[in-house]
Amino acid sequence: MEQEYLHIKKGLQKEVLFMGLKAVYINYCLYLGLASIVIGLGLSSLIPTALALLITILLILAVFGILMFYSRTYGAKGFVKKLADAQGPNSVKVSNPFKTLLLWKNN
């Protein structure tokens, strides 16, 4: 039997980048961009189409700018870690006062 060798690509551990956005932010950009377009379509029935198009374009650019800021500031997974850290408790309640510990008792 012949031995088969598989070629291992060297770029497998690199971050996923698209137009400067890293990893998770690409999904956020797609979802929020689609939501902006839907909002623009809804606005076009209430206000003139040109104004709705301008508002939609500005909203898409604002979303992209905010996500670009988070992508550069927190990295590929830093934003998710920041959200998880924000959900943690602010303080821990101590049920035992420290004076009852054997270390602090005066003999």
N, C-alpha and C positions, 0 to 999 in steps of 0.2 A: 504494500500500500504506500502510496505517495503521501508525504506530509504536506498539508496545506497550510499556508501562512496567510493570515489576515492582515491587511494593511490597517494600521491604527492611525486615524487622523489626529493631528497634533493640536487642532483648534477646538477640541471638544470641551475644554474647561473654560473657554472664554465666555464673557457675558453676552447676552443677546442685546443688540443695539439696533434701533431703527430711528433715524433722523435725530439722534442724540438722546432718545428715551431709552431707559434701561428696563428690561424684563417686564415686571408687573405693570409698569406705567404705560406700556403699549396697549394692554387690555383696557386700562382706565381711559386712555385717550380715545380708543375706538367706541367704548360705551358712552362716554360723555359727549363725544362728537356727534354720535347718532342721536342722543337726546337733544342736543342743541339744534340739529336739523329738524327734528320733530317739533320742537318749540317754535322754530322759525316758520314751519308750515302752519302751525296753529295761529301764529301772529299774522300771517299773510291774509287770513280771513277777516281780521279785525282792523288792520292798518294797511296803508298802501304797500304793495309788494316790494317796491324798491327799498322802502324803509325797513321792512321785515328782513330783506336780504342783507342789508347793512348790519342790522342788529345780530343776525345769525352769524355772519362772518366775524364780527367783533367778539361774539360769545365763543366761537370756536377758537379764535386766536387767544382769548383769555384763558380758556381751558388748557390749551397747549402750553402757554407760558407758565401757568401755575404748575402743571405736571413736569415741565422741564426744570423748574426751580427745585421741586421735590426730588426729581431724579438726580440732579447734580448734588443736592445737599445731603440726602440720606442714602444714596446708592441704590442698588438693585433690590435689596430686601430690607433696607433700613426704615422705610415708611411703614411697612407692616409691623416691624419691631416697635416702632414709635407708637403705633395704635395699640398694640398689645400692652406696652408699658403704661400707657395712659389708663388702661382699664384696671390696673392693679390698685391695691389699697394705698391710701396716703399715709396711714400710720398703722401700727400694730398695738393692740391693747394688751397690756401686761396684767395678768390676773394675780400674780404673786408680787407683793412689794419686795424690793431687794433687801430690806432689813431683816427679813425672816430667813434669809440664807445663812448657812453656817459660817461662811467667810466673814460676815460683818458683825457677828455677835461678839460682844465684849466679854471676855472671861475674867 
